[in-house]
């Protein structure tokens, strides 16, 4: 009798251990299922937001085709909101002519921009030296690849920056400095000047001789649809030119009700064929 009771107790213990093991496995499987479901939900939301951002890019590019400037809207980075499906898309159009061209902007403009975005004097000096060294090294490599010629001084007519992202490689450039400078520089114009009627405020503040009052006057003129005459002065006109609009940065940021956000940027230029009204020069994930 005692032996049977012992066997029964052992069997009960095995059953309890089995139930405990099954419970642990069930909890583990349930947790994994919840994790995979959350990942799938996040991927779905990200895909939806990405499609909305791409739609915003297309709609922003189509605005550039409007004959009436009032329908096109300003090209100074001002944004407008769209409701697409269940999401909201904020679109901004920024003329690349309102930015500093890394291949053509004079040192005074570059230094002014660095100051305008909050970089200190020592950092600016180090970066300007780094830019000069980077240009010399890049032109030397290009010249040697083309014919073995040694370059002592950079050739201003030879572009050395092929993309804005290459600014990261300049000696002394930090991630923070790059993030501050990037929205206001380009490689698309090849011009030593900027368009005051589309330039963002930090770019206007970068112009030597352009006072804060002058910059405010330009912004006021833009806000009321002006843009014909610059403030009366001569010492800053060499850095400004009413040009641009050939390449425009279209930025779209899509937001879903669950908080998912995706940003995209495209550099757009007018097309030459009826079935291709605009061309995308470059594409970037924001």
Phi and psi restraints in degrees (value plus and minus 20) as a CYANA .aco file:
   2 UNK   PHI     -81.1   -41.1
   2 UNK   PSI     -56.2   -16.2
   3 UNK   PHI     -86.3   -46.3
   3 UNK   PSI     -59.2   -19.2
   4 UNK   PHI     -85.1   -45.1
   4 UNK   PSI     -59.6   -19.6
   5 UNK   PHI     -83.8   -43.8
   5 UNK   PSI     -58.1   -18.1
   6 UNK   PHI     -84.9   -44.9
   6 UNK   PSI     -61.5   -21.5
   7 UNK   PHI     -85.5   -45.5
   7 UNK   PSI     -58.1   -18.1
   8 UNK   PHI     -84.6   -44.6
   8 UNK   PSI     -60.8   -20.8
   9 UNK   PHI     -84.6   -44.6
   9 UNK   PSI     -59.6   -19.6
  10 UNK   PHI     -85.0   -45.0
  10 UNK   PSI     -60.8   -20.8
  11 UNK   PHI     -83.3   -43.3
  11 UNK   PSI     -60.8   -20.8
  12 UNK   PHI     -83.3   -43.3
  12 UNK   PSI     -58.7   -18.7
  13 UNK   PHI     -84.1   -44.1
  13 UNK   PSI     -60.9   -20.9
  14 UNK   PHI     -82.4   -42.4
  14 UNK   PSI     -60.4   -20.4
  15 UNK   PHI     -83.5   -43.5
  15 UNK   PSI     -62.6   -22.6
  16 UNK   PHI     -84.3   -44.3
  16 UNK   PSI     -63.2   -23.2
  17 UNK   PHI     -82.2   -42.2
  17 UNK   PSI     -60.0   -20.0
  18 UNK   PHI     -82.7   -42.7
  18 UNK   PSI     -63.2   -23.2
  19 UNK   PHI     -84.0   -44.0
  19 UNK   PSI     -60.2   -20.2
  20 UNK   PHI     -83.6   -43.6
  20 UNK   PSI     -62.3   -22.3
  21 UNK   PHI     -83.8   -43.8
  21 UNK   PSI     -63.6   -23.6
  22 UNK   PHI     -81.7   -41.7
  22 UNK   PSI     -59.5   -19.5
  23 UNK   PHI     -83.7   -43.7
  23 UNK   PSI     -63.9   -23.9
  24 UNK   PHI     -81.6   -41.6
  24 UNK   PSI     -64.9   -24.9
  25 UNK   PHI     -83.0   -43.0
  25 UNK   PSI     -60.2   -20.2
  26 UNK   PHI     -83.8   -43.8
  26 UNK   PSI     -63.9   -23.9
  27 UNK   PHI     -82.6   -42.6
  27 UNK   PSI     -61.7   -21.7
  28 UNK   PHI     -83.3   -43.3
  28 UNK   PSI     -65.0   -25.0
  29 UNK   PHI     -84.9   -44.9
  29 UNK   PSI     -59.5   -19.5
  30 UNK   PHI     -84.6   -44.6
  30 UNK   PSI     -62.5   -22.5
  31 UNK   PHI     -83.2   -43.2
  31 UNK   PSI     -61.3   -21.3
  32 UNK   PHI     -85.3   -45.3
  32 UNK   PSI     -60.0   -20.0
  33 UNK   PHI     -83.3   -43.3
  33 UNK   PSI     -61.6   -21.6
  34 UNK   PHI     -84.0   -44.0
  34 UNK   PSI     -60.3   -20.3
  35 UNK   PHI     -83.3   -43.3
  35 UNK   PSI     -65.6   -25.6
  36 UNK   PHI     -85.1   -45.1
  36 UNK   PSI     -56.3   -16.3
  37 UNK   PHI     -85.1   -45.1
  37 UNK   PSI     -60.9   -20.9
  38 UNK   PHI     -85.2   -45.2
  38 UNK   PSI     -61.1   -21.1
  39 UNK   PHI     -82.5   -42.5
  39 UNK   PSI     -64.0   -24.0
  40 UNK   PHI     -83.1   -43.1
  40 UNK   PSI     -59.2   -19.2
  41 UNK   PHI     -85.5   -45.5
  41 UNK   PSI     -61.1   -21.1
  42 UNK   PHI     -85.7   -45.7
  42 UNK   PSI     -61.2   -21.2
  43 UNK   PHI     -84.4   -44.4
  43 UNK   PSI     -59.3   -19.3
  44 UNK   PHI     -84.3   -44.3
  44 UNK   PSI     -64.4   -24.4
  45 UNK   PHI     -83.6   -43.6
  45 UNK   PSI     -62.0   -22.0
  46 UNK   PHI     -83.2   -43.2
  46 UNK   PSI     -60.1   -20.1
  47 UNK   PHI     -85.0   -45.0
  47 UNK   PSI     -61.8   -21.8
  48 UNK   PHI     -82.4   -42.4
  48 UNK   PSI     -66.2   -26.2
  49 UNK   PHI     -83.8   -43.8
  49 UNK   PSI     -56.9   -16.9
  50 UNK   PHI     -84.6   -44.6
  50 UNK   PSI     -62.3   -22.3
  51 UNK   PHI     -84.4   -44.4
  51 UNK   PSI     -58.7   -18.7
  52 UNK   PHI     -85.1   -45.1
  52 UNK   PSI     -61.3   -21.3
  53 UNK   PHI     -82.7   -42.7
  53 UNK   PSI     -60.9   -20.9
  54 UNK   PHI     -85.2   -45.2
  54 UNK   PSI     -57.5   -17.5
  55 UNK   PHI     -84.5   -44.5
  55 UNK   PSI     -59.0   -19.0
  56 UNK   PHI     -82.1   -42.1
  56 UNK   PSI     -58.9   -18.9
  57 UNK   PHI     -80.9   -40.9
  57 UNK   PSI     -65.2   -25.2
  58 UNK   PHI     -84.1   -44.1
  58 UNK   PSI     -63.6   -23.6
  59 UNK   PHI     -87.5   -47.5
  59 UNK   PSI     -57.3   -17.3
  60 UNK   PHI     -84.9   -44.9
  60 UNK   PSI     -60.7   -20.7
  61 UNK   PHI     -84.9   -44.9
  61 UNK   PSI     -56.7   -16.7
  62 UNK   PHI     -86.0   -46.0
  62 UNK   PSI     -50.8   -10.8
  63 UNK   PHI     -80.7   -40.7
  63 UNK   PSI     -51.5   -11.5
  64 UNK   PHI     -86.1   -46.1
  64 UNK   PSI     -37.8     2.2
  65 UNK   PHI    -105.0   -65.0
  65 UNK   PSI     -26.9    13.1
  66 UNK   PHI     -84.6   -44.6
  66 UNK   PSI     116.7   156.7
  67 UNK   PHI     -93.1   -53.1
  67 UNK   PSI     -54.9   -14.9
  68 UNK   PHI    -108.0   -68.0
  68 UNK   PSI     100.5   140.5
  69 UNK   PHI     -75.6   -35.6
  69 UNK   PSI     -48.7    -8.7
  70 UNK   PHI     -86.1   -46.1
  70 UNK   PSI     -54.3   -14.3
  71 UNK   PHI     -96.6   -56.6
  71 UNK   PSI     -50.3   -10.3
  72 UNK   PHI     -93.9   -53.9
  72 UNK   PSI     -58.0   -18.0
  73 UNK   PHI      67.3   107.3
  73 UNK   PSI     149.9   189.9
  74 UNK   PHI     -90.7   -50.7
  74 UNK   PSI     133.5   173.5
  75 UNK   PHI    -131.3   -91.3
  75 UNK   PSI      15.2    55.2
  76 UNK   PHI    -128.0   -88.0
  76 UNK   PSI      -0.8    39.2
  77 UNK   PHI      71.8   111.8
  77 UNK   PSI     -21.5    18.5
  78 UNK   PHI     -82.8   -42.8
  78 UNK   PSI     125.6   165.6
  79 UNK   PHI    -132.9   -92.9
  79 UNK   PSI     139.3   179.3
  80 UNK   PHI    -158.7  -118.7
  80 UNK   PSI     132.2   172.2
  81 UNK   PHI    -123.9   -83.9
  81 UNK   PSI     123.3   163.3
  82 UNK   PHI    -146.0  -106.0
  82 UNK   PSI     125.0   165.0
  83 UNK   PHI    -127.6   -87.6
  83 UNK   PSI      94.5   134.5
  84 UNK   PHI    -143.1  -103.1
  84 UNK   PSI      93.4   133.4
  85 UNK   PHI      41.3    81.3
  85 UNK   PSI    -147.4  -107.4
  86 UNK   PHI    -115.1   -75.1
  86 UNK   PSI     -14.5    25.5
  87 UNK   PHI    -138.3   -98.3
  87 UNK   PSI     152.1   192.1
  88 UNK   PHI    -141.8  -101.8
  88 UNK   PSI     116.5   156.5
  89 UNK   PHI    -144.9  -104.9
  89 UNK   PSI     107.2   147.2
  90 UNK   PHI    -123.9   -83.9
  90 UNK   PSI     102.7   142.7
  91 UNK   PHI    -136.9   -96.9
  91 UNK   PSI     116.1   156.1
  92 UNK   PHI    -150.7  -110.7
  92 UNK   PSI     119.8   159.8
  93 UNK   PHI    -135.1   -95.1
  93 UNK   PSI     102.9   142.9
  94 UNK   PHI    -149.0  -109.0
  94 UNK   PSI      95.8   135.8
  95 UNK   PHI     -82.9   -42.9
  95 UNK   PSI     108.2   148.2
  96 UNK   PHI     -86.6   -46.6
  96 UNK   PSI     -41.1    -1.1
  97 UNK   PHI     -88.4   -48.4
  97 UNK   PSI     -35.3     4.7
  98 UNK   PHI    -107.2   -67.2
  98 UNK   PSI     -13.4    26.6
  99 UNK   PHI    -132.8   -92.8
  99 UNK   PSI     147.9   187.9
 100 UNK   PHI    -105.8   -65.8
 100 UNK   PSI     107.6   147.6
 101 UNK   PHI    -102.3   -62.3
 101 UNK   PSI     103.2   143.2
 102 UNK   PHI     -84.0   -44.0
 102 UNK   PSI     -43.1    -3.1
 103 UNK   PHI    -111.3   -71.3
 103 UNK   PSI     -32.8     7.2
 104 UNK   PHI    -151.9  -111.9
 104 UNK   PSI     -40.9    -0.9
 105 UNK   PHI     -84.0   -44.0
 105 UNK   PSI     114.1   154.1
 106 UNK   PHI     -87.1   -47.1
 106 UNK   PSI     139.6   179.6
 107 UNK   PHI     -79.3   -39.3
 107 UNK   PSI     -54.4   -14.4
 108 UNK   PHI     -82.4   -42.4
 108 UNK   PSI     -58.7   -18.7
 109 UNK   PHI     -89.2   -49.2
 109 UNK   PSI     -63.4   -23.4
 110 UNK   PHI     -82.3   -42.3
 110 UNK   PSI     -63.5   -23.5
 111 UNK   PHI     -84.0   -44.0
 111 UNK   PSI     -60.3   -20.3
 112 UNK   PHI     -83.6   -43.6
 112 UNK   PSI     -58.0   -18.0
 113 UNK   PHI     -86.8   -46.8
 113 UNK   PSI     -61.8   -21.8
 114 UNK   PHI     -79.9   -39.9
 114 UNK   PSI     -59.5   -19.5
 115 UNK   PHI     -88.4   -48.4
 115 UNK   PSI     -59.2   -19.2
 116 UNK   PHI     -85.7   -45.7
 116 UNK   PSI     -49.3    -9.3
 117 UNK   PHI    -113.3   -73.3
 117 UNK   PSI     -13.6    26.4
 118 UNK   PHI      75.7   115.7
 118 UNK   PSI      -2.9    37.1
 119 UNK   PHI    -104.5   -64.5
 119 UNK   PSI     118.6   158.6
 120 UNK   PHI     -92.6   -52.6
 120 UNK   PSI     146.9   186.9
 121 UNK   PHI     -81.1   -41.1
 121 UNK   PSI     -63.6   -23.6
 122 UNK   PHI     -85.4   -45.4
 122 UNK   PSI     -61.6   -21.6
 123 UNK   PHI     -83.3   -43.3
 123 UNK   PSI     -61.6   -21.6
 124 UNK   PHI     -83.4   -43.4
 124 UNK   PSI     -63.5   -23.5
 125 UNK   PHI     -82.9   -42.9
 125 UNK   PSI     -62.0   -22.0
 126 UNK   PHI     -84.8   -44.8
 126 UNK   PSI     -60.5   -20.5
 127 UNK   PHI     -90.1   -50.1
 127 UNK   PSI     -58.9   -18.9
 128 UNK   PHI     -84.2   -44.2
 128 UNK   PSI     -60.0   -20.0
 129 UNK   PHI     -84.2   -44.2
 129 UNK   PSI     -60.7   -20.7
 130 UNK   PHI     -83.7   -43.7
 130 UNK   PSI     -58.8   -18.8
 131 UNK   PHI     -82.7   -42.7
 131 UNK   PSI     -63.1   -23.1
 132 UNK   PHI     -82.6   -42.6
 132 UNK   PSI     -63.9   -23.9
 133 UNK   PHI     -85.7   -45.7
 133 UNK   PSI     -60.5   -20.5
 134 UNK   PHI     -83.9   -43.9
 134 UNK   PSI     -61.3   -21.3
 135 UNK   PHI     -83.7   -43.7
 135 UNK   PSI     -64.1   -24.1
 136 UNK   PHI     -81.8   -41.8
 136 UNK   PSI     -64.0   -24.0
 137 UNK   PHI     -85.1   -45.1
 137 UNK   PSI     -62.8   -22.8
 138 UNK   PHI     -85.4   -45.4
 138 UNK   PSI     -64.1   -24.1
 139 UNK   PHI     -87.9   -47.9
 139 UNK   PSI     -54.2   -14.2
 140 UNK   PHI     -83.7   -43.7
 140 UNK   PSI     -62.4   -22.4
 141 UNK   PHI     -86.1   -46.1
 141 UNK   PSI     -60.9   -20.9
 142 UNK   PHI     -84.2   -44.2
 142 UNK   PSI     -63.8   -23.8
 143 UNK   PHI     -85.0   -45.0
 143 UNK   PSI     -62.4   -22.4
 144 UNK   PHI     -86.4   -46.4
 144 UNK   PSI     -55.3   -15.3
 145 UNK   PHI     -88.2   -48.2
 145 UNK   PSI     -50.8   -10.8
 146 UNK   PHI    -108.6   -68.6
 146 UNK   PSI     -45.2    -5.2
 147 UNK   PHI    -190.5  -150.5
 147 UNK   PSI     -11.8    28.2
 148 UNK   PHI      57.5    97.5
 148 UNK   PSI      -7.7    32.3
 149 UNK   PHI     -98.9   -58.9
 149 UNK   PSI     117.8   157.8
 150 UNK   PHI    -111.1   -71.1
 150 UNK   PSI     111.1   151.1
 151 UNK   PHI    -129.4   -89.4
 151 UNK   PSI     103.5   143.5
 152 UNK   PHI    -111.0   -71.0
 152 UNK   PSI     -59.3   -19.3
 153 UNK   PHI    -143.8  -103.8
 153 UNK   PSI     123.2   163.2
 154 UNK   PHI     -81.9   -41.9
 154 UNK   PSI     123.5   163.5
 155 UNK   PHI    -113.1   -73.1
 155 UNK   PSI      94.5   134.5
 156 UNK   PHI     -79.7   -39.7
 156 UNK   PSI     -45.5    -5.5
 157 UNK   PHI    -100.1   -60.1
 157 UNK   PSI     -31.5     8.5
 158 UNK   PHI    -118.8   -78.8
 158 UNK   PSI      90.3   130.3
 159 UNK   PHI     -86.6   -46.6
 159 UNK   PSI     114.4   154.4
 160 UNK   PHI    -132.2   -92.2
 160 UNK   PSI     -41.7    -1.7
 161 UNK   PHI    -115.5   -75.5
 161 UNK   PSI      97.3   137.3
 162 UNK   PHI    -113.0   -73.0
 162 UNK   PSI     -38.2     1.8
 163 UNK   PHI    -172.6  -132.6
 163 UNK   PSI     130.4   170.4
 164 UNK   PHI     -82.1   -42.1
 164 UNK   PSI     -54.0   -14.0
 165 UNK   PHI     -79.8   -39.8
 165 UNK   PSI     -41.8    -1.8
 166 UNK   PHI     -86.5   -46.5
 166 UNK   PSI     -34.5     5.5
 167 UNK   PHI     -79.9   -39.9
 167 UNK   PSI     -45.1    -5.1
 168 UNK   PHI     -79.9   -39.9
 168 UNK   PSI     -49.1    -9.1
 169 UNK   PHI    -103.2   -63.2
 169 UNK   PSI     -22.7    17.3
 170 UNK   PHI     -89.5   -49.5
 170 UNK   PSI     111.8   151.8
 171 UNK   PHI     -75.4   -35.4
 171 UNK   PSI     112.0   152.0
 172 UNK   PHI      70.9   110.9
 172 UNK   PSI     -28.7    11.3
 173 UNK   PHI     -97.3   -57.3
 173 UNK   PSI     103.2   143.2
 174 UNK   PHI    -120.3   -80.3
 174 UNK   PSI     147.2   187.2
 175 UNK   PHI     -81.7   -41.7
 175 UNK   PSI     -59.7   -19.7
 176 UNK   PHI     -86.8   -46.8
 176 UNK   PSI     -63.8   -23.8
 177 UNK   PHI     -84.4   -44.4
 177 UNK   PSI     -60.7   -20.7
 178 UNK   PHI     -83.0   -43.0
 178 UNK   PSI     -63.3   -23.3
 179 UNK   PHI     -82.5   -42.5
 179 UNK   PSI     -53.9   -13.9
 180 UNK   PHI     -94.3   -54.3
 180 UNK   PSI     -57.2   -17.2
 181 UNK   PHI    -103.8   -63.8
 181 UNK   PSI     -53.2   -13.2
 182 UNK   PHI     -73.0   -33.0
 182 UNK   PSI     -63.5   -23.5
 183 UNK   PHI     -84.8   -44.8
 183 UNK   PSI     -31.9     8.1
 184 UNK   PHI    -138.3   -98.3
 184 UNK   PSI      -8.0    32.0
 185 UNK   PHI    -146.8  -106.8
 185 UNK   PSI     139.0   179.0
 186 UNK   PHI    -169.5  -129.5
 186 UNK   PSI     151.7   191.7
 187 UNK   PHI    -150.5  -110.5
 187 UNK   PSI      -1.6    38.4
 188 UNK   PHI    -117.4   -77.4
 188 UNK   PSI     -38.7     1.3
 189 UNK   PHI    -119.4   -79.4
 189 UNK   PSI     -55.9   -15.9
 190 UNK   PHI      47.7    87.7
 190 UNK   PSI      -2.2    37.8
 191 UNK   PHI    -125.7   -85.7
 191 UNK   PSI     122.4   162.4
 192 UNK   PHI    -101.5   -61.5
 192 UNK   PSI     -22.9    17.1
 193 UNK   PHI    -135.1   -95.1
 193 UNK   PSI     151.0   191.0
 194 UNK   PHI    -145.6  -105.6
 194 UNK   PSI     135.1   175.1
 195 UNK   PHI    -106.0   -66.0
 195 UNK   PSI      92.0   132.0
 196 UNK   PHI     -86.8   -46.8
 196 UNK   PSI     -40.0     0.0
 197 UNK   PHI    -106.7   -66.7
 197 UNK   PSI     -25.0    15.0
 198 UNK   PHI    -150.3  -110.3
 198 UNK   PSI     -23.3    16.7
 199 UNK   PHI     -90.8   -50.8
 199 UNK   PSI     116.4   156.4
 200 UNK   PHI     -85.1   -45.1
 200 UNK   PSI     141.6   181.6
 201 UNK   PHI     -76.3   -36.3
 201 UNK   PSI     -64.5   -24.5
 202 UNK   PHI     -78.6   -38.6
 202 UNK   PSI     -52.6   -12.6
 203 UNK   PHI     -91.0   -51.0
 203 UNK   PSI     -60.9   -20.9
 204 UNK   PHI     -81.1   -41.1
 204 UNK   PSI     -60.6   -20.6
 205 UNK   PHI     -87.9   -47.9
 205 UNK   PSI     -37.7     2.3
 206 UNK   PHI     -99.7   -59.7
 206 UNK   PSI     -38.0     2.0
 207 UNK   PHI     -92.8   -52.8
 207 UNK   PSI      99.6   139.6
 208 UNK   PHI     -79.8   -39.8
 208 UNK   PSI     112.2   152.2
 209 UNK   PHI      68.3   108.3
 209 UNK   PSI     -32.2     7.8
 210 UNK   PHI    -108.2   -68.2
 210 UNK   PSI      90.3   130.3
 211 UNK   PHI     -95.5   -55.5
 211 UNK   PSI     142.1   182.1
 212 UNK   PHI     -75.5   -35.5
 212 UNK   PSI     -55.8   -15.8
 213 UNK   PHI     -86.3   -46.3
 213 UNK   PSI     -58.8   -18.8
 214 UNK   PHI     -84.3   -44.3
 214 UNK   PSI     -63.9   -23.9
 215 UNK   PHI     -81.6   -41.6
 215 UNK   PSI     -61.4   -21.4
 216 UNK   PHI     -84.3   -44.3
 216 UNK   PSI     -57.1   -17.1
 217 UNK   PHI     -85.4   -45.4
 217 UNK   PSI     -61.1   -21.1
 218 UNK   PHI     -83.2   -43.2
 218 UNK   PSI     -64.0   -24.0
 219 UNK   PHI     -82.8   -42.8
 219 UNK   PSI     -58.2   -18.2
 220 UNK   PHI     -84.6   -44.6
 220 UNK   PSI     -63.7   -23.7
 221 UNK   PHI     -80.5   -40.5
 221 UNK   PSI     -61.3   -21.3
 222 UNK   PHI     -84.7   -44.7
 222 UNK   PSI     -58.8   -18.8
 223 UNK   PHI     -87.2   -47.2
 223 UNK   PSI     -43.6    -3.6
 224 UNK   PHI    -125.4   -85.4
 224 UNK   PSI      -5.6    34.4
 225 UNK   PHI      63.1   103.1
 225 UNK   PSI      -3.3    36.7
 226 UNK   PHI    -102.3   -62.3
 226 UNK   PSI    -174.0  -134.0
 227 UNK   PHI     103.3   143.3
 227 UNK   PSI      15.7    55.7
 228 UNK   PHI    -131.5   -91.5
 228 UNK   PSI     -54.4   -14.4
 229 UNK   PHI    -149.7  -109.7
 229 UNK   PSI     118.3   158.3
 230 UNK   PHI    -104.8   -64.8
 230 UNK   PSI     140.4   180.4
 231 UNK   PHI     -76.3   -36.3
 231 UNK   PSI     126.5   166.5
 232 UNK   PHI     -87.0   -47.0
 232 UNK   PSI      86.1   126.1
 233 UNK   PHI    -189.6  -149.6
 233 UNK   PSI     139.5   179.5
 234 UNK   PHI    -138.5   -98.5
 234 UNK   PSI     -41.0    -1.0
 235 UNK   PHI     -98.6   -58.6
 235 UNK   PSI     -29.0    11.0
 236 UNK   PHI    -138.0   -98.0
 236 UNK   PSI     -22.5    17.5
 237 UNK   PHI     -85.6   -45.6
 237 UNK   PSI     -44.6    -4.6
 238 UNK   PHI     -86.3   -46.3
 238 UNK   PSI     -37.6     2.4
 239 UNK   PHI    -119.7   -79.7
 239 UNK   PSI     -23.3    16.7
 240 UNK   PHI    -142.4  -102.4
 240 UNK   PSI     124.6   164.6
 241 UNK   PHI    -173.8  -133.8
 241 UNK   PSI     114.7   154.7
 242 UNK   PHI    -100.1   -60.1
 242 UNK   PSI      61.1   101.1
 243 UNK   PHI    -164.8  -124.8
 243 UNK   PSI     157.8   197.8
 244 UNK   PHI      97.0   137.0
 244 UNK   PSI    -188.7  -148.7
 245 UNK   PHI      68.0   108.0
 245 UNK   PSI     -26.6    13.4
 246 UNK   PHI     -96.5   -56.5
 246 UNK   PSI     -53.2   -13.2
 247 UNK   PHI    -149.2  -109.2
 247 UNK   PSI     107.7   147.7
 248 UNK   PHI    -145.3  -105.3
 248 UNK   PSI     115.7   155.7
 249 UNK   PHI    -108.2   -68.2
 249 UNK   PSI      99.1   139.1
 250 UNK   PHI    -124.4   -84.4
 250 UNK   PSI      98.0   138.0
 251 UNK   PHI    -134.0   -94.0
 251 UNK   PSI     112.7   152.7
 252 UNK   PHI    -151.0  -111.0
 252 UNK   PSI     109.9   149.9
 253 UNK   PHI    -140.9  -100.9
 253 UNK   PSI      96.3   136.3
 254 UNK   PHI    -119.8   -79.8
 254 UNK   PSI     119.0   159.0
 255 UNK   PHI    -150.6  -110.6
 255 UNK   PSI     109.2   149.2
 256 UNK   PHI    -117.9   -77.9
 256 UNK   PSI     142.8   182.8
 257 UNK   PHI     -77.8   -37.8
 257 UNK   PSI     -48.3    -8.3
 258 UNK   PHI    -102.3   -62.3
 258 UNK   PSI     -16.3    23.7
 259 UNK   PHI      75.5   115.5
 259 UNK   PSI     -25.3    14.7
 260 UNK   PHI     -84.8   -44.8
 260 UNK   PSI     111.8   151.8
 261 UNK   PHI    -148.0  -108.0
 261 UNK   PSI     117.8   157.8
 262 UNK   PHI    -159.4  -119.4
 262 UNK   PSI     113.1   153.1
 263 UNK   PHI    -140.0  -100.0
 263 UNK   PSI     122.1   162.1
 264 UNK   PHI    -155.6  -115.6
 264 UNK   PSI     130.3   170.3
 265 UNK   PHI    -150.8  -110.8
 265 UNK   PSI     121.3   161.3
 266 UNK   PHI    -157.0  -117.0
 266 UNK   PSI     116.7   156.7
 267 UNK   PHI    -112.4   -72.4
 267 UNK   PSI     100.3   140.3
 268 UNK   PHI    -139.9   -99.9
 268 UNK   PSI     119.7   159.7
 269 UNK   PHI    -153.5  -113.5
 269 UNK   PSI     130.1   170.1
 270 UNK   PHI     -79.9   -39.9
 270 UNK   PSI     120.0   160.0
 271 UNK   PHI    -106.6   -66.6
 271 UNK   PSI     145.9   185.9
 272 UNK   PHI    -128.4   -88.4
 272 UNK   PSI     -20.4    19.6
 273 UNK   PHI    -141.2  -101.2
 273 UNK   PSI     125.8   165.8
 274 UNK   PHI     -78.3   -38.3
 274 UNK   PSI     -55.8   -15.8
 275 UNK   PHI    -105.2   -65.2
 275 UNK   PSI     -21.6    18.4
 276 UNK   PHI    -153.6  -113.6
 276 UNK   PSI      55.5    95.5
 277 UNK   PHI     -84.8   -44.8
 277 UNK   PSI     -43.3    -3.3
 278 UNK   PHI    -166.6  -126.6
 278 UNK   PSI     136.5   176.5
 279 UNK   PHI    -140.5  -100.5
 279 UNK   PSI     122.3   162.3
 280 UNK   PHI    -114.5   -74.5
 280 UNK   PSI      93.9   133.9
 281 UNK   PHI     -99.6   -59.6
 281 UNK   PSI     -58.5   -18.5
 282 UNK   PHI    -173.1  -133.1
 282 UNK   PSI     136.4   176.4
 283 UNK   PHI    -154.5  -114.5
 283 UNK   PSI     118.6   158.6
 284 UNK   PHI    -164.2  -124.2
 284 UNK   PSI     120.7   160.7
 285 UNK   PHI    -101.8   -61.8
 285 UNK   PSI     102.4   142.4
